[in-house]
Amino acid sequence: MLQKITETANYLRSVMKTQPKVGIILGTGLGNLATQITDAQELPYETIPNFPVSTVEGHSGKLIVGKLGGVDVLAMKGRFHYYEGYDMAHVTFPVRVMKMLGIETLLVSNASGGVNPDFEIGELMIITDHINLFPENPLRGKNYDELGPRFPDMHAVYDPELVAKAKAIAAKHNICVKEGVYVGTQGPTFETPAEYVYFRVIGGDAVGMSTVPETIVAHHMGMRVFGISIITDLGVPGKIVEVSHEEVQEIGNIKQPLMTLIMTELIQSL
């Protein structure tokens, strides 16, 4: 795996026109943020050695190198999920490659279901912590000291300084943001009413099928992480309705300009 990470990073380094320090992972329904990237160089996943290929609608599958808010960035338009059948090494492979390319700060976004009764559909939640309910940890197996420590501390995975900056940006633009704990699950089923109650009882504010593996690996490699969710459905008793993937995408598309504004100004502040 280490050899493959190095091989892929070397290839990308040879074709990329810039050397960004900021990486972005765009989640379900949030791919249009990529349209704000200028001087864009698009690299389809299938052309990149050792890269998996995204199979989920709303995840188009390309790396985009360019500028967001005048800052060089490397964006993943389309991520990989455990429920697609990939193991955790492949789900998090792009994050490993990003670090090898010199990415120091990673911004991750997702669409999630709110389990906090104070949340409403369409609100933004800045992630302050997570609960890992995936059946596998991405660090299981042989540890490579070149990538990170065997037992990484996890008490401040979502960088407090970046959280504070994002809150200040939102306040400046009168954007209502919430803060909360993201529960990561395997999927691909949406949750049952009993599961929603369980996630709230154990301390969750929102639940989704991504983000946690990438965040763990980024933190393992010493990257600063900022995470933000768009609440696309509610798992609150009395507010639960049947939801589809298409509806999640639609709400993400409607609300993503606010997320894009926060992320753009946050990147400019780095």
VOGU-3710 file (C-alpha; in Angstrom, 3 decimals, decimal comma):
1> mlqkitetan> 0,000/0,000/0,000  2,807/2,429/0,845  4,381/1,744/-2,538  1,065/2,408/-4,307  0,536/5,675/-2,387  4,004/6,844/-3,400  3,507/5,772/-7,014  0,209/7,639/-7,294  1,589/10,764/-5,620  4,583/10,775/-7,964
11> ylrsvmktqp> 2,306/10,522/-10,998  0,064/13,354/-9,842  3,045/15,525/-8,979  4,277/15,074/-12,534  1,018/16,261/-14,134  -0,321/18,838/-11,648  0,265/22,449/-12,636  0,369/23,721/-9,045  1,323/22,417/-5,588  -1,685/23,117/-3,320
21> kvgiilgtgl> -1,567/22,908/0,466  -5,356/22,643/0,881  -7,458/19,581/0,042  -11,253/19,359/-0,223  -13,548/16,317/-0,265  -16,977/17,075/-1,720  -19,847/14,933/-0,500  -23,280/13,955/-1,832  -25,068/16,822/-3,562  -22,146/19,164/-2,954
31> gnlatqitda> -20,182/18,642/-6,158  -21,197/22,005/-7,623  -18,688/23,700/-5,342  -16,182/22,493/-7,909  -17,664/24,960/-10,412  -16,260/27,774/-8,264  -12,706/26,506/-8,765  -10,904/28,619/-11,364  -7,946/27,686/-13,580  -9,220/24,142/-13,127
41> qelpyetipn> -7,264/21,095/-14,201  -9,496/18,002/-14,129  -8,068/14,517/-13,652  -10,648/11,686/-13,948  -10,107/8,969/-11,354  -9,845/6,262/-13,998  -6,739/7,960/-15,433  -4,904/8,022/-12,082  -2,769/4,972/-11,213  -4,120/2,865/-8,303
51> fpvstveghs> -7,145/5,158/-7,756  -10,547/3,580/-7,015  -13,554/4,694/-9,083  -16,647/6,250/-7,503  -19,873/4,335/-8,193  -22,424/6,583/-6,452  -24,777/9,015/-8,197  -23,737/12,555/-7,294  -20,066/11,578/-7,054  -18,692/12,222/-10,529
61> gklivgklgg> -15,162/10,950/-9,905  -12,414/13,432/-10,653  -9,623/15,337/-8,970  -9,743/19,064/-9,642  -6,632/21,185/-9,232  -7,111/24,949/-9,321  -7,896/28,008/-7,239  -10,747/28,627/-4,811  -10,874/32,181/-3,543  -7,477/32,720/-5,105
71> vdvlamkgrf> -5,884/29,875/-3,131  -4,460/26,738/-4,740  -6,596/23,700/-3,848  -6,904/20,030/-4,705  -10,538/18,891/-4,642  -12,055/15,433/-4,803  -15,338/15,613/-6,706  -16,674/12,270/-5,595  -15,469/10,204/-2,641  -15,349/6,487/-1,924
81> hyyegydmah> -17,555/4,712/0,591  -17,208/1,526/2,590  -20,699/0,461/1,467  -19,545/0,410/-2,163  -17,474/-2,641/-1,305  -14,117/-0,953/-0,890  -12,027/-1,767/2,145  -10,903/1,087/4,364  -7,462/1,232/2,753  -9,083/2,117/-0,574
91> vtfpvrvmkm> -11,711/4,437/0,956  -8,938/6,535/2,487  -6,314/6,052/-0,241  -6,832/9,551/-1,740  -6,227/11,183/1,643  -2,914/9,350/1,962  -1,976/10,556/-1,510  -2,980/14,135/-0,658  -0,600/14,170/2,270  2,202/12,815/0,102
101> lgietllvsn> 1,515/15,691/-2,299  1,970/18,264/0,473  -1,635/18,878/1,536  -1,574/20,289/5,073  -5,261/21,120/5,641  -8,238/18,978/4,641  -11,808/20,269/4,368  -14,490/17,561/4,268  -18,175/18,015/3,511  -21,169/15,706/3,543
111> asggvnpdfe> -24,922/15,432/3,529  -26,250/13,994/6,776  -29,383/13,220/8,723  -30,015/15,329/11,803  -30,829/13,594/15,080  -30,648/16,726/17,238  -34,220/17,983/17,800  -32,990/21,577/17,463  -31,915/21,005/13,859  -33,966/21,722/10,745
121> igelmiitdh> -33,573/20,474/7,180  -31,172/22,628/5,188  -29,113/23,849/8,134  -25,335/23,636/8,222  -23,550/21,804/11,029  -19,874/22,371/11,731  -18,453/19,068/12,941  -16,708/19,309/16,309  -16,251/15,573/16,956  -17,340/12,193/15,651
131> inlfpenplr> -18,411/8,737/16,771  -17,043/5,893/14,658  -19,644/3,143/14,160  -18,056/1,692/11,044  -17,256/-2,014/11,430  -13,594/-1,348/10,658  -11,071/1,321/11,631  -8,995/2,584/8,681  -5,821/2,264/10,769  -6,314/-1,464/11,404
141> gknydelgpr> -3,383/-3,522/10,164  0,295/-2,802/9,744  1,265/0,728/10,737  3,808/2,582/8,641  5,742/5,039/10,766  6,267/7,142/7,634  2,525/7,807/7,613  1,789/8,326/11,292  1,933/6,875/14,823  0,549/3,468/15,799
151> fpdmhavydp> -1,797/4,959/18,417  -2,836/8,493/17,402  -4,504/10,740/19,960  -8,053/11,691/18,912  -9,126/14,391/21,347  -9,059/17,325/18,877  -9,442/15,771/15,444  -11,516/18,652/14,046  -9,182/21,616/14,380  -10,593/24,062/17,002
161> elvakakaia> -8,996/27,067/15,320  -10,639/26,233/11,999  -13,981/25,702/13,756  -13,697/29,136/15,392  -12,782/30,793/12,087  -15,706/29,156/10,289  -18,146/30,287/12,987  -16,843/33,858/12,694  -17,238/33,774/8,897  -20,801/32,472/9,220
171> akhnicvkeg> -21,665/35,176/11,751  -20,250/37,882/9,469  -22,577/36,764/6,684  -25,568/36,071/8,968  -25,471/32,383/8,128  -27,042/30,181/10,791  -24,696/27,315/11,629  -24,959/24,641/14,257  -22,169/22,628/15,862  -22,304/18,963/16,623
181> vyvgtqgptf> -21,059/15,402/16,704  -21,177/13,378/13,491  -21,959/9,661/13,739  -20,359/7,623/10,960  -22,134/4,418/9,895  -21,562/1,793/7,219  -24,756/2,276/5,167  -26,054/2,047/2,505  -29,465/1,909/4,207  -30,869/5,049/5,741
191> etpaeyvyfr> -31,475/4,615/9,440  -34,461/3,085/11,219  -36,377/5,189/13,768  -34,865/3,106/16,584  -31,351/3,705/15,227  -31,976/7,449/15,092  -32,933/7,372/18,775  -29,834/5,323/19,573  -27,506/7,754/17,786  -28,973/10,644/19,769
201> viggdavgms> -28,689/8,752/23,078  -24,976/8,050/22,536  -24,237/11,713/21,848  -24,745/12,213/18,117  -26,201/15,273/16,417  -26,078/14,045/12,815  -25,463/10,750/11,053  -23,954/9,842/7,703  -22,035/7,213/5,741  -18,689/8,918/5,162
211> tvpetivahh> -16,204/11,466/6,549  -15,058/9,539/9,631  -12,579/7,234/7,829  -11,021/10,107/5,856  -10,789/12,256/8,960  -9,084/9,534/11,003  -6,478/8,980/8,296  -5,888/12,700/7,756  -5,376/13,184/11,481  -3,097/10,147/11,593
221> mgmrvfgisi> -0,879/11,870/9,021  -0,807/15,198/10,834  -3,229/17,131/8,656  -5,560/19,791/10,052  -9,215/18,851/9,444  -12,372/20,929/9,115  -15,715/19,211/8,564  -19,149/20,555/7,689  -22,495/18,830/7,081  -25,663/19,915/5,344
231> itdlgvpgki> -28,653/18,486/7,208  -30,710/16,965/4,397  -33,225/14,949/6,429  -34,289/14,521/10,051  -34,201/11,478/12,297  -36,105/13,172/15,101  -39,246/11,486/16,486  -42,280/13,199/14,969  -40,223/14,619/12,079  -39,078/11,401/10,392
241> vevsheevqe> -40,251/11,018/6,800  -39,292/8,627/4,033  -36,194/9,930/2,245  -34,442/9,083/-1,033  -30,902/9,651/-2,285  -32,271/12,032/-4,927  -33,942/14,186/-2,277  -30,706/14,325/-0,306  -28,871/15,505/-3,433  -31,517/18,140/-4,146
251> ignikqplmt> -31,332/19,699/-0,686  -27,545/19,649/-0,865  -27,642/21,509/-4,175  -29,970/24,166/-2,774  -27,948/24,874/0,348  -24,408/24,410/-0,866  -23,821/28,099/-1,838  -23,736/28,940/1,872  -21,304/26,113/2,555  -19,197/27,219/-0,402
261> limteliqsl> -19,006/30,765/0,968  -17,834/29,563/4,385  -15,285/27,153/2,959  -13,927/29,697/0,457  -13,340/32,364/3,093  -11,947/29,770/5,490  -9,414/28,713/2,858  -8,495/32,347/2,236  -7,792/32,763/5,962  -5,234/29,956/6,111
//
